[in-house]
Amino acid sequence: MPCYLFTYHGYGTWLPDQPDGYVTREKGQLPQDTRQATRYRDLMTEGECRFDEAHQQTAIDELQMAGVKQDFRLHFVATEHTHLHVLLSWKDDRPWMRLRVAIKTSLTRRLNREYFDRKWLSEGASRKRVINQEHFDYLVCTYLAEHSGWKWCEERGLFR
């Protein structure tokens, strides 16, 4: 049974001028680059998207509904103003990329319907395969639980 942590970033929130640097698909982690950040901003078609508490709760609600409709098990969601983490698993042989795209589409449609049309999420999304129970427990008990936004998990439901 595949189990993954998908991370969806708000549009324009993870640019190369971050103090910890930035990530590109081709080169991986790179150091902070203010010139490249300026280039990225010049290419943006909309302003940066930050998720307030209402957006975070709407996203969590949509992820719960998407789990039922798209037949995946939602284990944990953690939010911040800049991104959403989604820990999930599924029983069939769908590739992770297909599910990652379907979830992003569900999130975008719901946020557009509830608020207004815009680019909510950056292109693509990161993914990490959960390798064993120890890794899963670390994600649930430590990494995701320490996020400052709204969270949801199977055991507790919605919490802060």
C-alpha positions in Angstrom: 0.0 0.0 0.0 1.7 3.3 -1.1 1.9 6.0 1.5 3.1 9.5 0.7 3.5 13.0 2.1 2.5 15.5 -0.6 3.4 19.2 -0.1 1.5 21.9 -2.0 3.0 25.4 -1.8 1.0 28.6 -2.2 1.6 30.3 -5.5 4.7 32.5 -5.3 5.5 31.7 -1.7 8.7 29.6 -2.1 11.0 31.8 -4.2 14.8 31.7 -4.3 15.2 34.5 -1.8 14.2 32.3 1.1 16.9 32.4 3.8 17.2 28.6 3.6 17.5 28.6 -0.2 15.1 27.0 -2.6 14.6 23.8 -4.5 14.4 23.1 -8.3 13.5 19.8 -9.9 16.7 19.7 -12.0 19.2 20.7 -9.3 17.7 20.0 -6.0 18.5 22.3 -3.0 20.2 25.6 -3.9 21.4 28.5 -1.8 19.5 31.8 -1.5 19.5 33.7 -4.8 17.9 37.2 -4.7 18.5 37.8 -8.5 16.7 34.6 -9.4 13.9 35.5 -7.0 13.5 38.8 -8.9 13.3 36.9 -12.2 10.7 34.5 -10.8 8.6 37.4 -9.5 8.8 39.1 -12.9 7.3 35.9 -14.5 4.5 35.6 -11.9 1.0 36.3 -13.3 -0.6 36.9 -9.9 0.5 38.0 -6.4 1.7 35.6 -3.8 -0.9 33.3 -2.2 -1.0 32.9 1.5 -3.5 30.7 3.3 -5.3 32.3 6.2 -7.2 30.2 8.8 -10.3 30.1 6.7 -8.4 28.9 3.6 -6.6 26.3 5.8 -9.9 24.9 7.2 -11.5 24.9 3.7 -8.5 22.9 2.3 -8.7 20.4 5.2 -12.4 19.9 4.6 -11.9 19.4 0.9 -9.1 16.9 1.5 -11.4 14.8 3.7 -14.1 14.8 1.0 -11.5 14.1 -1.7 -10.4 11.1 0.2 -13.8 9.6 0.0 -14.4 10.5 -3.6 -10.9 9.5 -4.8 -10.6 6.4 -2.6 -7.5 7.3 -0.6 -7.0 7.2 3.2 -6.2 10.6 4.6 -4.0 10.2 7.7 -2.9 13.8 8.5 -3.0 17.3 7.1 -0.8 20.1 8.4 -1.0 23.7 7.2 1.0 26.9 7.3 0.4 30.3 5.6 2.6 29.2 2.8 1.9 25.5 2.3 -0.2 22.4 2.9 1.1 18.9 3.9 -1.0 15.9 3.1 -0.2 12.4 4.4 -2.2 9.7 2.7 -2.2 6.1 1.5 -4.2 4.1 -1.1 -4.8 0.5 -1.9 -4.8 0.3 -5.7 -2.0 0.6 -8.2 -2.5 4.2 -9.2 0.8 6.1 -9.6 1.5 8.8 -7.0 1.6 11.5 -9.7 -2.0 10.8 -10.8 -3.3 11.1 -7.3 -1.1 14.2 -6.5 -2.6 16.0 -9.5 -6.2 14.9 -8.7 -5.8 16.3 -5.1 -4.4 19.6 -6.4 -7.3 19.9 -8.8 -9.8 19.3 -6.0 -8.2 21.8 -3.8 -8.0 24.5 -6.5 -11.7 24.0 -7.5 -12.9 24.2 -3.9 -10.9 27.3 -3.1 -12.0 29.0 -6.3 -15.7 28.1 -5.5 -15.5 29.2 -1.9 -13.4 32.4 -2.4 -12.5 33.6 -5.9 -10.6 32.3 -9.0 -6.8 32.6 -8.7 -3.7 30.5 -8.8 -3.7 29.1 -5.4 -0.9 26.5 -5.7 2.5 26.5 -7.3 3.2 24.2 -10.2 3.7 20.6 -9.2 4.1 19.6 -5.6 6.8 17.8 -3.7 6.4 14.2 -2.6 8.1 11.9 -0.2 7.3 8.2 0.0 6.8 7.0 3.6 9.3 4.1 3.9 8.3 2.4 7.1 6.2 2.7 10.4 9.0 4.6 12.1 9.0 7.2 9.3 5.2 7.5 9.5 5.3 7.9 13.3 7.9 10.6 13.0 5.8 12.5 10.4 2.6 12.3 12.5 4.0 12.7 16.0 6.8 15.3 15.3 7.1 16.9 11.9 3.5 17.5 11.0 2.3 18.1 14.6 4.8 21.0 15.0 3.3 23.0 12.1 1.6 26.2 13.3 -1.5 26.3 11.2 -4.7 24.2 11.4 -4.2 20.4 11.4 -6.4 17.4 11.0 -5.6 13.7 11.8 -7.6 10.5 12.0 -7.4 10.3 15.8 -8.1 13.9 16.8 -10.0 15.5 13.8 -9.5 19.2 13.4 -7.1 20.9 15.8 -4.7 23.8 16.2 
